[in-house]
Amino acid sequence: MREADESYDVVVCGGGLAGFSAAVAAARHGASVCLLQNRPVLGGNSSSEIRVTPHGAAAFHAYARETGIVAEALIEERATNHEQIAENGWTNSQWDLVLYDVAMRTPNLTLHLNTSVHDVRTAGGRITTVFARVDNAETLLRVHGQTFIDCTGDATVAALAGAGYRSGVEAHDEFGEPHAPLQAGPEVMGSSLHFKTVDVGRPVEFHAPDWAVRYDDPDFFYRGGRMPSTLRCGYWWIEIGPPWDTIHDNEAIRHELTRHVLGIWDYLKNRDPRFKNEARNLALDWVGQVPGKRESRRVDGLHLITENELVDRRQFPDEIAFGGWYIDLHTLGGLLADTSEPLNAQGLDPTSEYGAKTNVGPFGIPLRSLISADISNLLLAGRNISGTHAAMGSIRVMSTCAVIGQAAGTAAALALTRNETLASGVSGEAVHVLQQTLLRDGCFLPNERGDDPADLARLASASASSEDSLRGVGIGSVGKLADLDHWRDHPVYPYRGRLDRRVAQWIALDERRQIDTIGCCLSNEAEEAVPVEARLYAVRDIWDYDTEPGAPAAKTTLSVSPGGPRWVDWPVALDLRDAMPDGADFVRVDLAPAPSVEWHVADALQPGNLAAYEAMPGTYRRFGGGATMSFRISPEQSVYGPGQSLTGVTRPHRQTNLWRSDPREPLPQWLDLAWDTAVELRQVQLTFAGHVLREYHAYPPFYRDPQCVRDYTLSVQAADGDWVELVRVKDNYTTRVVHELDEAVSTDRLRLTVTATNGDPAAALYEIRCYSGTPCVAPSFNPVHS
């Protein structure tokens, strides 16, 4: 057996999306990094070995897609992969290769695959060394480090180091969490095994082996919340946990799950009254042999996240990541229980009492929950961070884990640069620097905005060749996002705007805060006019789901005549300069229930202006998969001006945060930054629109977001007034791009000229940053410029 010693600044254990993101982030910020992964591919549960698709906040909240490192990889995978996303089980090796490509492109990063950590050495409350075995190379590694990040999922490193941890279910009395049971217990959510089928073009037989589980009862599936959404691949509900231990009984669980996979396919193909004919030509193509794990240990940190903090969207001063998946607590026992996860057992109905009460976020996640309370140089990232069982129902999903991982890796690198402990970085200037670094690197924090003092763009004034105005959209409006659908494997509600319940539309206002008239496009199926109560509220942001966020700024009753669709106008005649929350630009128009009336969904989505419906008394939820109701407003609102690219936020939130050129004007269109005195430019970072509205699962093969700028130039104005081109890019399809000049350029004016997009008629930009130095870390798939 060969032995080897290696030393690094940061050692990351576990190569799922959390560990992958942590390692890449730390390496990009100058740390020497070792990533130890016990499998032959990166991606953990998302890899082609397990094939659980990455989920996150955008599944339930418009404009809540995770950005940063995970977005770079997901955008590249969709742009290059021929495979259609379906139920769990579809993932092919293209995703593995994208992650591997990122790792190979990252300087300072050493990757060890097929390498399992089996022991650690500690001294003085710190980890000094992890011991690992390269399973297929007869090599033992002793890996020394300054900082360690446990991304193993099972918190293997933390447990070996003697760190405290939780496992199982907390009782309701401990924290008063809505979804905590009356009694505490040791049980955790189970693990799943997936499969994939192929259509062979002719009938093909399948005979399960004798050792497979036999299924005969349709009620187990149809009444137990185990309804197949496709026969192509699946299913997350092939899940088993207790009575087995998800850590030590993993191999027993794998075998049991294999028995169930084969038995379930045997039932669907040979005996199910609904699917057996559809399955005639289908053959099993792949059956996973690595269980996808949901829950095991949760390490004690400096702060324990509870479900209540997710529900309340608590603001943490050390916020470094965010989540927004629902409280997805699977039934303990999985296939051995009477029903699957409760929401699925209720037909995935988001309007059910359970469905409405599980919706949370988007919520912030504090750095303190990533720092071990017992081991001073140990960070956690992924489903093993410090939280309760109920909180992990939301936080455990992979896109959330990925942004937590990026925060952990960045925090580790910055602490080493400052020669400070991890705990010292949770407050004061240190956490502010971390937050600003994450924002500069493309991440999003719900309660922080970019205010980097080194960003020269903050000192400039912005102008543009044109800007779009908010007039409204309606039936027949043009502008659907090309090929971008809803996530069809999970129902969205509603598709129509019938006022069976309260419906609301967010509308952005410009600095005048003046509304003369708001119109809604309505139909009435009744034979006589129907009164509809309308209210107007000033709201904090696009996720202000409280149906009563304060006293209404105005209210009226609209009379909707029979028939339609027709525009019904409300002469608001209101000045809201004193009514808007600080830093917020949105108002919300709410229409009360009137079952015979329909508020028509617009045929186009108005950027940043979304709708919601009342999912339960007092609480709104995103309408459909992200939609705009038909509305119009006068006067037109100037909410897409060039100054929106300098707000420090890279998506619609409290403002539109979007420069959008007038779509009626042809490209090219330009945006200028002008300074009172010349500045030295060495680096320019651009964040283009796109890739944040909806869940990754809405993306078809080879997708390029039409909002994303494709071809553009960067130019500076010389002393004689001529424009000098610095950068020319063609065929871009990603959002955050960094351009580093060979040498600094002195100028008082910079111009971005957009000559083509990937389909949208308007140029669109969330943010522009400019630096005299080179603090921006380039994304892995940064477009090549000439």
Disulfide bonds with the S-S distance in Angstrom:
none
